[in-house]
Structure formats: structure tokens, C-alpha cells
Amino acid sequence: MSNWKTYKLSDFVEINPRVSLKQGNEYSFVEMKDLDATFKYVAPSAKKELKGGAKFENGDTLFARITPCLENGKICQVKELENNVGFGSTEFLIFRGKENISDTDFVYYLMRSDYVRNNAIQMMSGTSGRQRVEKSALEELEIQVPDLITQKEIAQILSSLDDKIELLKQMNQTLEDIAQAIFKEWFVDFNFPGFDGELVEGLPKGWRMGKFEELTDIKTGKGLKRSEFKIDGKYPVVGANGELGKTDDYLLEDKFLITGRVGTLGAVDISYGKKWYSDNVLIMKPYSYFYYAYFILRMIDMNSLNRGSTQPLITQTDLKNYLSLIPDEGTLNLFEDVISHLFEKVFRNKEQIQTLTQTRDTLLPKLMSGNLEIN
């Protein structure tokens, strides 16, 4: 570490750098829920009219400064902004490398490091449940960092892993898009193998409408006290917006469909392995046709089932009674066979992502502390 120097964070990186955007114009928008602690990159989910919020450019690091998002590691490097600029939540701090001092990719990994995150968490202030770290507090944080050449070498090693993770993520999206297209072709357009074109009351012969509960069991997750969350916990705690943190126990171990029950509606995912599911999630275990139930669930407009007044809410009963298409068993079996092969590739890719993520997370603290020699 002979070539490492001590800086104040504000002397090493640009914090909330100036970005010129015009009020009232539409720009790429990044929401807090778009950030996933597993992945380096985050892309905008929408375009919105600028009225306020954090402003940034492609390559900037978005750093969640509010609880529990900071504890959960919502720190990502933004990409795919239209015209290179965008904005997002007021609860982002923005970090960028300084010319001839710091490498922007290295800055991202620095902000992800346990040292910076843990110090930021300790600096939080405010009322319970709405604590946040202020820019002024982080500005004074002392850091030890290498010269610019070494920064780029460290960033290249870690980025090579994150780029592989990103490629696998994109491959999975392509595979899911193919599966979605097959579902639509068969069950929306009625262009499925062996169909002779005959319809009975608007449906292929042998098909009918039934309740969604005929396809799957539906349960609600279980609440977890904040004191039961552990930074180094073994198992993910899953909520309506994704992973909420870690804990030392798990609620279920299998493959399930999940969707938000309270607060955030509409997101549907396949979840598997040992996990804890919070009580703002509905958990579904399809009886026979897992992937058919998955794509039916994705078709449902969850907002149309909203019963909440102060916040969005859907009930098990409403989802169970949702009117769904029930095709004949032969077609369903064929669909499951075709789609399961696609999702086998998806799950293999997810396992590779998990391995690469573990490797990256093992290397990161060693590289960022100078305890691993770079050849």
C-alpha cells in the first residue's frame, strides 16, 4: 500500500456533481426500486417530467442514503440514460470520479465497500424509520486509496466479473421474452400446436374459464421484526420490492411465484431456495402447471384488484377469484415441457450469477483494502 494516499471523500470524488436539466422537460428517470444490490448497473425504468430530484449522467454511482435501502446495498452505476442525462429519487447521493484523481468505475466499487457503507450507516440521522445520511457527513470521511493507475486495474478486475453478470442477466431476459412470446402465441392468439380453428363460445374446444385458485395455492408471507434482520445473515428477506435484507432463518425452501400484496403491486417473480418472505408478499405454489400459472399471473392487472385507501393492497381472496383461462391438459403439458427447457437455462444462468457475485464480493474488500496483490 506504499502508493496509497489518504483523502477526504469530497477531495477524491465529486459528490452530487452539477448536471444541467431544464424544469418541465422529460428525462430518463430511475426509481429507488430499480436498484438491485446484486447488480452493478441500473437502467432507467421510465421517462418523467423534471420537477425535482437527484440529477446524474451515465457512469455516475447512485447511492441510496435512506434506511433500509442503504443497509440493503442499493448502490448502482447508472447506464442507458437518453442523451446521457437523467434524474431520480431525492434519496440518492451521486458520486463521480474527479479528473486525474479518481477513476469513475473505481469510485463505484469504493462506494460499495464495507468501509464506506458501514460509516455511512453510522452517520445516519433523523426519526426512526426515516433515517438518512447527509452529504455533509460523508464529505469529511477519510479514505485510503491507490494511485489512478492502480484504481483502474482494480476496477477492471471487478468490472470483468460484473460484465459477465450483466451478460447472463441479459441472456435471461431474452429467454423470458421468448417464453412470453410463446405464451401469447398459444393462449392469447390461439395459435398452438394441433389447433383446428374450431371455437366453442370463443374458446378452443375443451378450454374454459375458471378461478385462478384452480391453478395454484396462495399464501401470505410472515412479518419479520427489524431486530431480526442481520447484515451478515444467511438467508434473503424478500419483500414486494425485492430483497429487503438478510436474516439467520428461512421461512420456505422451494420454487414459488411471488407478487406484492401491500405497498407495491404488479411485480411478479419466480423465487427459489431458502428465503424468508415478508408479509407484504403473496406466495404461490402452482399445483401442476408452474409456468402457465406464472404467465397468467403476469397478465393480471394487479392495480385493478387494489382495495387499499392509504396504500395499495390486494387480498388473497380477490386473487383466488380472478377469472383465468384454463386450457385442456394436453396443451398445458406440452407448454410446460417447452417452457421448462427455457427456464432450465435461466436457472443455470442464475446459479452462475450467484457464483460470480460471491467471487466479486470476496475480492472487493481485499482489493479495496490493498490486501490482495495485483499482478
C-alpha positions in Angstrom: 0.0 0.0 0.0 3.0 2.3 -0.4 1.3 4.1 -3.3 -2.0 4.6 -1.3 -2.9 8.1 0.0 -5.4 9.4 2.5 -8.1 11.8 1.2 -11.3 13.3 2.5 -14.0 11.7 0.3 -15.0 15.2 -1.0 -11.4 15.7 -2.2 -11.3 12.4 -4.0 -14.8 12.2 -5.7 -17.4 14.6 -7.0 -20.5 14.4 -4.8 -23.8 15.5 -6.4 -22.0 16.9 -9.5 -23.7 19.6 -11.4 -25.9 18.3 -14.3 -27.8 20.8 -16.5 -31.5 19.8 -16.9 -34.5 22.0 -17.6 -37.5 22.1 -15.3 -40.6 20.8 -17.1 -38.7 18.7 -19.7 -38.9 14.9 -19.8 -35.8 12.9 -19.0 -34.8 9.3 -18.2 -36.0 8.5 -14.6 -34.5 6.0 -12.1 -36.6 4.9 -9.2 -35.2 3.5 -5.9 -36.9 0.2 -6.7 -34.9 -0.1 -9.9 -31.7 -0.6 -8.0 -30.7 -4.2 -7.2 -27.8 -4.8 -4.8 -26.8 -7.9 -6.8 -26.0 -6.0 -10.0 -23.6 -3.2 -10.8 -25.7 -1.5 -13.4 -29.1 0.2 -13.2 -31.1 1.5 -16.2 -34.0 4.0 -16.2 -37.5 2.5 -15.8 -39.4 5.4 -17.3 -39.3 9.0 -18.6 -40.7 11.7 -16.4 -41.1 15.4 -16.3 -38.4 17.0 -14.2 -39.9 18.7 -11.1 -37.1 17.8 -8.7 -34.7 15.1 -7.6 -31.1 13.9 -8.0 -29.5 14.6 -11.4 -26.9 12.4 -13.0 -25.1 11.2 -16.1 -24.2 7.8 -17.5 -21.5 6.2 -15.4 -22.4 8.0 -12.2 -22.9 6.0 -9.0 -26.4 6.2 -7.4 -26.0 5.7 -3.6 -29.2 5.2 -1.6 -28.8 7.4 1.5 -32.0 6.4 3.4 -32.8 3.4 5.6 -33.3 0.5 4.9 -32.1 1.0 1.2 -28.6 1.8 2.3 -28.3 -1.1 4.6 -29.6 -3.3 1.8 -26.8 -2.2 -0.6 -28.8 -0.2 -3.1 -25.7 1.2 -4.8 -25.5 1.0 -8.6 -23.8 2.6 -11.6 -26.4 4.1 -14.0 -26.4 3.5 -17.7 -28.7 3.8 -20.8 -29.8 7.3 -20.0 -31.3 9.0 -23.0 -29.0 11.8 -24.2 -26.6 10.8 -21.4 -28.6 12.5 -18.6 -31.4 11.7 -16.2 -32.8 12.2 -12.7 -34.2 10.1 -9.9 -35.2 9.9 -6.3 -34.2 12.7 -3.9 -32.9 9.9 -1.7 -29.9 9.3 -4.0 -26.4 10.8 -3.4 -24.5 10.9 -6.7 -20.8 10.1 -7.0 -18.4 10.6 -9.9 -14.6 10.4 -10.4 -12.5 13.5 -10.4 -10.3 14.2 -13.4 -6.7 13.0 -12.9 -7.5 11.9 -9.3 -10.1 9.2 -9.3 -11.5 6.6 -11.8 -15.3 6.6 -12.1 -15.5 2.8 -12.1 -13.2 2.6 -9.0 -15.5 5.2 -7.3 -18.4 2.8 -7.8 -16.6 0.0 -6.0 -15.3 2.3 -3.3 -18.9 3.3 -2.5 -19.9 -0.3 -2.4 -17.1 -1.2 0.0 -18.0 -2.2 3.6 -15.8 0.7 4.9 -17.8 3.4 3.2 -21.2 1.8 3.6 -20.7 1.0 7.3 -19.5 4.5 8.0 -22.4 6.0 6.1 -24.9 3.8 8.2 -23.2 5.1 11.4 -23.6 8.7 10.2 -27.4 8.4 9.6 -29.6 10.8 11.5 -33.4 11.5 11.6 -36.5 9.9 13.0 -36.9 6.2 13.4 -37.6 4.5 10.0 -36.7 7.7 8.0 -33.0 8.0 8.9 -30.7 9.1 6.2 -27.0 10.1 5.7 -26.3 13.7 4.8 -23.9 14.7 2.1 -22.0 16.9 4.5 -21.3 14.0 6.8 -19.9 11.8 4.0 -17.8 14.7 2.7 -15.5 14.5 5.7 -15.0 10.7 5.7 -11.3 9.8 5.4 -10.4 7.1 2.9 -7.2 5.4 1.8 -7.0 4.9 -2.0 -4.3 3.9 -4.5 -2.9 5.9 -7.5 -5.0 6.3 -10.6 -3.3 3.5 -12.5 -4.0 1.0 -9.6 -7.6 2.3 -9.3 -8.2 1.4 -13.0 -6.6 -2.0 -12.5 -8.8 -2.8 -9.5 -11.9 -1.5 -11.3 -11.0 -3.7 -14.4 -10.8 -6.9 -12.3 -14.1 -6.3 -10.6 -15.8 -5.0 -13.7 -14.9 -8.1 -15.7 -17.0 -10.1 -13.2 -19.8 -7.6 -13.2 -19.9 -7.5 -17.0 -20.2 -11.3 -17.1 -23.1 -11.0 -14.6 -24.7 -8.4 -16.7 -24.4 -10.6 -19.9 -26.1 -13.5 -18.1 -28.8 -11.2 -16.8 -29.5 -10.0 -20.4 -29.5 -13.6 -21.7 -32.1 -14.5 -19.1 -34.2 -11.6 -20.2 -34.1 -12.8 -23.8 -35.1 -16.3 -22.7 -38.0 -15.0 -20.7 -39.1 -12.8 -23.7 -39.1 -15.9 -25.9 -41.2 -17.8 -23.3 -43.6 -14.8 -23.1 -43.9 -14.8 -26.9 -44.8 -18.5 -26.9 -47.4 -18.0 -24.2 -49.0 -15.2 -26.1 -49.0 -17.2 -29.4 -50.7 -20.2 -27.8 -53.0 -18.7 -25.2 -53.9 -15.2 -26.5 -53.7 -15.7 -30.3 -54.8 -19.4 -30.1 -52.1 -20.4 -32.5 -50.9 -23.5 -30.7 -49.9 -27.0 -32.0 -52.8 -29.2 -33.2 -55.5 -26.4 -33.1 -58.0 -26.9 -35.9 -59.5 -23.5 -35.6 -62.8 -24.6 -34.0 -64.0 -22.3 -31.3 -66.8 -23.0 -28.8 -68.2 -19.8 -27.2 -65.0 -18.0 -28.2 -62.6 -20.6 -26.9 -60.8 -23.7 -28.3 -62.7 -26.9 -27.7 -62.0 -28.3 -24.2 -60.9 -24.9 -22.8 -62.8 -22.9 -20.2 -62.7 -20.0 -17.8 -62.1 -20.7 -14.1 -60.7 -19.2 -11.0 -57.0 -18.5 -10.6 -57.0 -20.6 -7.4 -57.6 -23.7 -9.6 -54.0 -23.2 -10.8 -52.2 -22.5 -7.6 -52.2 -22.4 -3.8 -51.9 -18.8 -2.5 -50.4 -17.8 0.9 -49.1 -14.7 2.6 -45.6 -14.3 3.9 -44.8 -13.7 7.5 -43.7 -10.4 9.1 -40.1 -10.1 10.5 -39.0 -7.6 13.2 -36.3 -5.2 12.2 -34.2 -6.6 15.1 -34.2 -10.0 13.3 -32.5 -8.5 10.2 -28.8 -9.4 10.2 -26.2 -7.7 8.0 -24.3 -11.0 7.7 -27.4 -13.2 7.7 -27.5 -16.4 5.8 -30.9 -16.0 4.0 -32.5 -13.3 2.0 -35.6 -11.5 3.3 -37.9 -11.0 0.3 -40.5 -8.2 0.1 -42.7 -6.6 -2.6 -39.7 -4.6 -3.9 -37.3 -7.5 -3.9 -34.7 -8.3 -1.2 -35.1 -6.3 2.0 -32.0 -7.7 3.8 -30.7 -10.8 5.4 -31.7 -13.0 8.4 -30.5 -16.1 10.1 -33.6 -18.2 9.5 -35.7 -19.0 6.4 -39.5 -19.4 6.0 -39.7 -21.6 2.9 -37.4 -23.7 0.7 -38.8 -24.5 -2.8 -39.7 -22.8 -6.0 -42.6 -20.3 -5.8 -44.3 -17.4 -7.6 -44.4 -14.2 -5.7 -46.0 -10.8 -6.0 -46.5 -7.8 -3.9 -49.5 -7.7 -1.5 -49.1 -4.4 0.2 -47.4 -1.1 -0.9 -46.0 -2.2 -4.3 -48.2 -4.0 -6.7 -47.6 -5.6 -10.1 -44.1 -7.1 -9.9 -44.2 -10.9 -10.4 -41.1 -13.1 -9.9 -40.0 -16.7 -9.6 -38.3 -17.3 -6.3 -36.4 -20.4 -5.2 -34.1 -21.6 -2.4 -34.1 -20.9 1.3 -35.6 -17.5 1.9 -37.8 -15.5 4.3 -40.9 -14.0 2.7 -42.3 -10.9 4.4 -46.0 -10.3 5.0 -46.2 -7.8 2.2 -45.8 -10.7 -0.3 -48.2 -13.3 -1.7 -46.6 -16.7 -2.3 -47.9 -19.1 -4.8 -47.1 -22.8 -5.4 -48.8 -24.0 -8.6 -50.3 -27.4 -8.5 -49.2 -28.8 -11.8 -48.5 -26.1 -14.4 -45.9 -23.8 -12.9 -45.0 -21.7 -15.9 -48.5 -21.4 -17.2 -49.6 -20.0 -13.8 -46.6 -17.7 -13.9 -47.5 -16.1 -17.2 -51.2 -15.9 -16.2 -50.1 -14.1 -13.1 -48.0 -11.7 -15.1 -51.1 -10.9 -17.3 -53.2 -9.8 -14.3 -53.6 -6.1 -13.8 -52.9 -6.0 -10.0 -53.9 -2.4 -9.7 -57.4 -3.4 -10.8 -57.5 -5.6 -7.6 -56.4 -2.8 -5.4 -58.5 -2.4 -2.2 -56.2 0.0 -0.4 -57.1 3.5 0.6 -53.9 4.9 2.2 -51.7 2.4 0.4 -52.1 -0.2 -2.3 -53.4 -3.6 -1.2 -54.6 -6.8 -2.8 -56.2 -9.7 -1.0 -55.8 -13.5 -1.3 -59.5 -13.8 -1.9 -59.6 -11.4 -4.9 -56.6 -13.1 -6.5 -58.0 -16.5 -5.9 -61.3 -15.5 -7.6 -59.6 -13.8 -10.6 -61.2 -15.3 -13.8 -58.5 -17.2 -15.7 -58.2 -19.2 -18.9 -58.0 -23.0 -18.2 -56.8 -24.8 -21.4 -57.0 -28.6 -21.8 -54.4 -30.8 -20.0 -52.7 -31.9 -23.2 -51.9 -28.4 -24.3 -50.8 -27.4 -20.8 -48.5 -30.3 -20.5 -46.9 -29.5 -23.9 -46.5 -25.9 -22.9 -44.8 -26.8 -19.6 -42.4 -29.1 -21.4 -41.4 -26.5 -23.9 -41.1 -23.6 -21.4 -39.3 -25.7 -18.7 -36.4 -26.2 -21.1 -36.0 -22.4 -21.5 -36.2 -21.8 -17.7 -33.7 -24.6 -17.0 -31.2 -22.3 -18.9 -32.5 -19.3 -16.9 -31.8 -21.1 -13.6 -28.4 -22.3 -14.7 -27.5 -18.7 -15.6 -28.8 -17.6 -12.2 -26.5 -20.1 -10.5 -23.6 -18.7 -12.5 -24.6 -15.2 -11.5 -24.6 -16.3 -7.8 -21.1 -17.8 -8.2 -19.7 -14.7 -9.9 -21.4 -12.4 -7.3 -19.8 -14.4 -4.5 -16.4 -14.1 -6.2 -16.8 -10.4 -6.7 -17.9 -9.8 -3.1 -15.0 -11.8 -1.8 -12.4 -9.9 -4.0 -13.9 -6.4 -3.4 -12.8 -5.9 0.3 -9.4 -7.4 -0.4 -8.7 -5.2 -3.4 -10.2 -2.1 -1.8 -8.0 -2.5 1.3 -4.8 -3.3 -0.6 -4.6 -6.8 0.9 -4.5 -8.5 -2.5 -1.6 -8.0 -4.8 -2.4 -7.1 -8.4 -0.1 -8.9 -10.9 
